[in-house]
Amino acid sequence: MIDIITELKSQFDSATVLTDDQDMAKYITDWPGTMTGRALAVVRPTNTTDVAAVMKLAFETATPVVPQSGNTSVAGGSVPDDSGTAIVLSLERMNKIRDVSPSAMTMTVEAGCVLETLHQTVEAQDLFFPLNFGAKGSCMIGGNLATNAGGQNVVRYGNTRELCLGIEAVMPDGRIVNLLSGLRKDNTGYDLRDLFIGSEGTLGIITVATMKLFHLPKARATTFAVVPDISRGLELLNRAQAETGGAVEAFELIPRVFLEMVQKYGPQHTIPFKEIPELCVLIEIAATSDAESIASEGGATPVSEKLEKILEAGFEDGSVLDAVIASSEAQRREMWDMREGALEIVTAAGARIGFDISLPLDQVHAFVDEMTRQSEAILPGLRMCHMGHLGDGNLHYSIYPPEGQADEMMAKADEIKAAVYAAIGDFGGSFSAEHGIGTSKLYAMTNYKDPVALAVMLQIKATLDPKGIMNPGKLLPQ
């Protein structure tokens, strides 16, 4: 009988196969620090051929494999369970940028490339890769693809799936499927690329990808605008889209409860209002043409003047109550630093029940009102933090206890989750928008996913991964 650790050590050097507990420690605990598992070994291949060799051994020995890129998951999808039977296959050493093509507006990159490195590389060539969120300094493109990550710029550019033209992937039995095309049209049957994207490593391992690039914005205009409510905020979004020809790159919803947390747990951040408003939106529009980006004699760019006119119209019709426009790149960066630090801030605030949900844009306001009503009936004084990417309907929705009642809230956690999931269904939404399922949302997949869709997913999994070795216990209920 094959001993997989002996075989791995015979094929690879000690930098590739880690078995010491201390060496493996960082690979078996998730980013929030709430989930720690055990592993037979951590294997760190440097190329696709080696990934295939590892998977062939794993298939022959029926050894579970947990693919991992930057290990920044907040849904428990990137670490092993506590059985100690799995191998963690880390892609961190597959970090080459193979090609950047300005003429094709594409780049081909390995799965272990850090997102921020991609930004810096293409921006040096006046190009732009728009995928962006707070973890950009440590997350990797393989994980972004595996979870179909979103972020601030989805409203204009779409999720990771929409930014990907082709992939190379290793199947559970070690076969390599080459879908690594820069084609924007390829109508040759089932779209296997999209099957792997968002599959959270349960069908195979994405090793290389060809991603779309865009022209680097030459100017941006950014504002914090106070709005009366979510519906009026969406009116402002639609006006901004119409007036700019769809140039809105970000439209973030920020409620009072989050700004109060910023005051308490993120004092390094600057809130741009003297008094904390009930509700505001962070808006950014961008221009790539000289006509929109070259400043006039007065110092203002056409894109910033356009934003001012949008806000002026909002003041006139009551959809804007107050606004602060970033007057410099430093002030713009201050605004974004606060937004990008949101996960750390809401985590520092203590006990919470968190959700990553999406809703049709015209149902966001109704959902928030309904959950405010229901939460008061469950436990009076519960605090709702409904911040998120309003431009695409994605809320990072958190519920906090009344002061001093964390235990009481957690005792009612199942009731609260059931109420939220039911309301999401009633309003036509999704219980997972951009963070993936991992292990944290398996209950929701079992109880709230369309049963026929779930059955088809399980059939696909059984066909492509007949031994059930790919990231077991993640995404799909067993």
Stockholm file with secondary structure:
# STOCKHOLM 1.0

chainA/1-478         MIDIITELKSQFDSATVLTDDQDMAKYITDWPGTMTGRALAVVRPTNTTDVAAVMKLAFETATPVVPQSGNTSVAGGSVPDDSGTAIVLSLERMNKIRDVSPSAMTMTVEAGCVLETLHQTVEAQDLFFPLNFGAKGSCMIGGNLATNAGGQNVVRYGNTRELCLGIEAVMPDGRIVNLLSGLRKDNTGYDLRDLFIGSEGTLGIITVATMKLFHLPKARATTFAVVPDISRGLELLNRAQAETGGAVEAFELIPRVFLEMVQKYGPQHTIPFKEIPELCVLIEIAATSDAESIASEGGATPVSEKLEKILEAGFEDGSVLDAVIASSEAQRREMWDMREGALEIVTAAGARIGFDISLPLDQVHAFVDEMTRQSEAILPGLRMCHMGHLGDGNLHYSIYPPEGQADEMMAKADEIKAAVYAAIGDFGGSFSAEHGIGTSKLYAMTNYKDPVALAVMLQIKATLDPKGIMNPGKLLPQ
#=GR chainA/1-478 SS CCCHHHHHHHHSCTTTEECSHHHHGGGSBCTTSCCBCCCSEEECCSSHHHHHHHHHHHHHHTCCEEEESSCCCSSSCSSCCTTSCCEEEECTTCCCEEEEETTTTEEEEETTCBHHHHHHHHHTTTEECCCBCGGGGTCBHHHHHHHTCCBTTHHHHCCHHHHEEEEEEECTTSCEEEECCCCSCCCSSSCHHHHHTTSTTSSCEEEEEEEECEECCSEEEEEEEECSSHHHHHHHHHHHHHHHTSCEEEEEEEEHHHHHHHHHHCTTSCCSSSSCCSEEEEEEEEECSHHHHSCCTTSCCHHHHHHHHHHHHHHHHTSCSEEEECCSHHHHHHHHHHHHTHHHHHHHTCCCEEEEEECCGGGHHHHHHHHHHHHHHHSTTCEEEEEEEGGGTEEEEEEECSTTCHHHHHHTHHHHHHHHHHHHHHTTCBSBSSSCCTTTTHHHHHHHSCHHHHHHHHHHHHHHCTTCCBSTTSSSCC
#=GC SS_cons         CCCHHHHHHHHSCTTTEECSHHHHGGGSBCTTSCCBCCCSEEECCSSHHHHHHHHHHHHHHTCCEEEESSCCCSSSCSSCCTTSCCEEEECTTCCCEEEEETTTTEEEEETTCBHHHHHHHHHTTTEECCCBCGGGGTCBHHHHHHHTCCBTTHHHHCCHHHHEEEEEEECTTSCEEEECCCCSCCCSSSCHHHHHTTSTTSSCEEEEEEEECEECCSEEEEEEEECSSHHHHHHHHHHHHHHHTSCEEEEEEEEHHHHHHHHHHCTTSCCSSSSCCSEEEEEEEEECSHHHHSCCTTSCCHHHHHHHHHHHHHHHHTSCSEEEECCSHHHHHHHHHHHHTHHHHHHHTCCCEEEEEECCGGGHHHHHHHHHHHHHHHSTTCEEEEEEEGGGTEEEEEEECSTTCHHHHHHTHHHHHHHHHHHHHHTTCBSBSSSCCTTTTHHHHHHHSCHHHHHHHHHHHHHHCTTCCBSTTSSSCC
//
